[in-house]
């Protein structure tokens, strides 16, 4: 792979949302490859804190209903019928949803922020892999699921950091990205 190919993959990675996904199925082998790439993220002291729960079919529907119920219980005065419907619709529009979890090292041999960072790097590997395969995805961290132990039966020391919604976008869909100049964010010393 050339440096230019790496540059283009990184710079063309985007959040692509379920409302643009088609019904095309992501093959299990592709999902396994994406997860294998996640497994090669940097990890301090080899704690490998990333954990993933892959949801397809009925599991996605159960997640959508659970998220709707949690939203109804926690929204209070800010409850929106439109948002309530959108929660389930996102799960239905996605071919695959992957719960992004972190298993804290029981010895706490590294600070928690380092393990969260390792999980985030694993997700970046997944995101780049999705981009290479032409799969749209985005990382959502709804407050109703982050930290929740109930839906996913998390182990002791395990926490959910969000959901990666995945699907093939409609043909020709190419969101444009923009960034401020890097020179404004760097100080050479």
C-alpha positions as CSV (number, residue, x, y, z in Angstrom):
1,X,0.0,0.0,0.0
2,X,1.3,3.4,-0.9
3,X,1.4,6.3,1.5
4,X,-1.0,8.1,-0.8
5,X,-3.5,5.3,-0.5
6,X,-3.3,5.5,3.3
7,X,-3.7,9.3,3.2
8,X,-6.8,9.0,1.0
9,X,-8.4,6.2,3.1
10,X,-7.9,8.3,6.3
11,X,-9.1,11.6,4.7
12,X,-12.1,10.1,3.0
13,X,-13.5,8.4,6.2
14,X,-16.8,9.8,7.1
15,X,-19.8,9.3,9.4
16,X,-22.5,7.8,7.2
17,X,-25.9,7.5,8.8
18,X,-28.5,4.8,8.6
19,X,-31.0,6.9,6.6
20,X,-28.6,6.5,3.6
21,X,-28.2,2.7,4.0
22,X,-29.6,0.2,1.5
23,X,-30.9,-3.3,2.1
24,X,-27.7,-4.9,0.9
25,X,-26.4,-7.4,3.4
26,X,-22.8,-7.1,4.8
27,X,-21.3,-10.6,4.5
28,X,-20.3,-12.2,7.8
29,X,-16.7,-12.7,6.4
30,X,-16.4,-8.9,5.9
31,X,-17.7,-8.2,9.4
32,X,-15.2,-10.7,10.8
33,X,-12.4,-9.0,8.8
34,X,-13.4,-5.6,10.2
35,X,-13.3,-7.0,13.7
36,X,-10.0,-8.7,13.1
37,X,-8.6,-5.3,12.1
38,X,-10.0,-3.8,15.3
39,X,-8.1,-6.4,17.2
40,X,-4.8,-5.0,15.9
41,X,-5.2,-1.6,17.6
42,X,-2.5,-0.3,19.8
43,X,-2.8,-1.5,23.4
44,X,-0.7,-0.5,26.4
45,X,0.6,-3.5,28.4
46,X,-1.4,-5.8,26.0
47,X,-4.6,-5.4,27.9
48,X,-6.6,-5.5,24.7
49,X,-9.6,-3.9,26.3
50,X,-11.9,-3.9,23.3
51,X,-15.0,-6.1,23.3
52,X,-17.7,-6.2,20.6
53,X,-21.2,-7.5,20.5
54,X,-22.5,-8.0,16.9
55,X,-26.3,-7.5,16.4
56,X,-28.1,-8.6,13.3
57,X,-31.8,-9.5,12.6
58,X,-34.0,-9.8,15.6
59,X,-31.2,-8.7,18.0
60,X,-31.2,-5.3,16.3
61,X,-35.0,-5.0,16.7
62,X,-34.7,-5.9,20.4
63,X,-32.0,-3.3,20.8
64,X,-34.2,-0.7,19.1
65,X,-37.2,-1.4,21.4
66,X,-34.9,-1.3,24.4
67,X,-33.4,2.1,23.3
68,X,-36.9,3.4,22.8
69,X,-38.0,2.2,26.2
70,X,-35.0,3.8,27.9
71,X,-35.5,7.0,26.0
72,X,-39.2,7.1,27.2
73,X,-38.0,6.6,30.8
74,X,-35.3,9.2,30.8
75,X,-36.4,12.0,28.4
76,X,-38.9,13.6,30.7
77,X,-40.1,17.0,29.4
78,X,-37.7,16.8,26.4
79,X,-39.5,13.7,25.0
80,X,-40.0,13.9,21.3
81,X,-42.2,11.5,19.4
82,X,-40.1,12.0,16.3
83,X,-36.9,11.1,18.2
84,X,-38.7,8.1,19.7
85,X,-39.6,6.7,16.2
86,X,-36.1,7.6,14.8
87,X,-34.4,5.4,17.5
88,X,-36.1,2.2,16.2
89,X,-35.8,3.3,12.6
90,X,-32.0,3.6,12.8
91,X,-31.8,0.0,14.1
92,X,-34.0,-1.2,11.3
93,X,-32.1,0.7,8.6
94,X,-28.8,-0.7,9.6
95,X,-27.6,-4.1,8.4
96,X,-25.4,-4.6,11.4
97,X,-24.9,-2.9,14.7
98,X,-21.8,-3.5,16.8
99,X,-21.8,-2.6,20.5
100,X,-18.5,-1.1,21.4
101,X,-17.4,-2.2,24.8
102,X,-14.4,-2.0,27.1
103,X,-13.2,-4.6,29.5
104,X,-11.3,-2.8,32.2
105,X,-8.1,-4.6,33.2
106,X,-8.8,-6.2,36.6
107,X,-5.3,-5.3,37.7
108,X,-5.8,-1.7,36.6
109,X,-2.2,-1.9,35.3
110,X,-2.9,1.1,33.1
111,X,-5.1,4.2,33.6
112,X,-8.6,3.8,32.4
113,X,-8.2,6.6,29.9
114,X,-5.5,4.5,28.1
115,X,-7.9,1.6,27.8
116,X,-10.7,3.9,26.5
117,X,-8.2,5.3,24.0
118,X,-7.3,1.7,22.9
119,X,-10.9,1.0,22.3
120,X,-11.3,4.2,20.3
121,X,-8.3,3.2,18.2
122,X,-9.9,-0.2,17.6
123,X,-13.0,1.6,16.4
124,X,-10.9,3.8,14.1
125,X,-9.5,0.6,12.6
126,X,-13.1,-0.6,12.1
127,X,-14.1,2.7,10.6
128,X,-11.2,2.7,8.1
129,X,-12.0,-0.9,7.2
130,X,-15.6,-0.1,6.6
131,X,-14.5,2.8,4.3
132,X,-12.3,0.5,2.4
133,X,-15.2,-1.9,1.9
134,X,-17.6,0.8,0.9
135,X,-19.6,0.3,4.0
136,X,-21.1,3.3,5.8
137,X,-20.9,3.5,9.6
138,X,-21.1,5.9,12.5
139,X,-20.4,5.7,16.2
140,X,-23.3,6.7,18.4
141,X,-23.1,6.9,22.1
142,X,-26.7,7.3,23.4
143,X,-26.8,7.9,27.1
144,X,-29.4,5.2,27.4
145,X,-26.9,2.5,26.4
146,X,-23.5,3.8,27.5
147,X,-22.7,2.2,30.8
148,X,-25.9,0.1,30.8
149,X,-25.2,-3.5,31.9
150,X,-28.7,-4.9,31.4
151,X,-29.2,-5.3,27.6
152,X,-25.8,-6.7,26.8
153,X,-25.2,-8.8,30.0
154,X,-21.8,-7.1,30.5
155,X,-19.1,-8.8,32.6
156,X,-17.7,-7.3,35.8
157,X,-15.5,-4.3,34.8
158,X,-17.0,-4.2,31.3
159,X,-18.8,-1.1,30.0
160,X,-20.6,-0.1,26.8
161,X,-19.1,2.9,25.1
162,X,-21.5,3.1,22.2
163,X,-22.9,1.6,19.1
164,X,-21.4,1.3,15.6
165,X,-24.3,1.4,13.1
166,X,-23.3,-0.2,9.7
167,X,-24.7,-0.5,6.2
168,X,-24.0,0.0,2.6
169,X,-25.0,3.6,1.5
170,X,-27.0,4.3,-1.6
171,X,-24.9,4.3,-4.7
172,X,-23.2,7.6,-5.4
173,X,-23.5,8.9,-1.8
174,X,-20.2,10.6,-0.9
175,X,-20.3,13.1,1.9
176,X,-17.7,15.7,1.8
177,X,-15.4,16.4,4.8
178,X,-13.8,19.6,5.9
179,X,-11.2,20.4,8.5
180,X,-9.6,23.6,9.7
181,X,-5.9,24.0,8.8
182,X,-3.6,21.8,10.8
183,X,-1.2,24.7,11.1
184,X,-3.7,26.4,13.4
185,X,-3.6,23.3,15.8
186,X,0.2,22.7,15.9
187,X,2.9,24.5,17.8
188,X,6.5,23.6,16.7
189,X,8.9,23.8,19.6
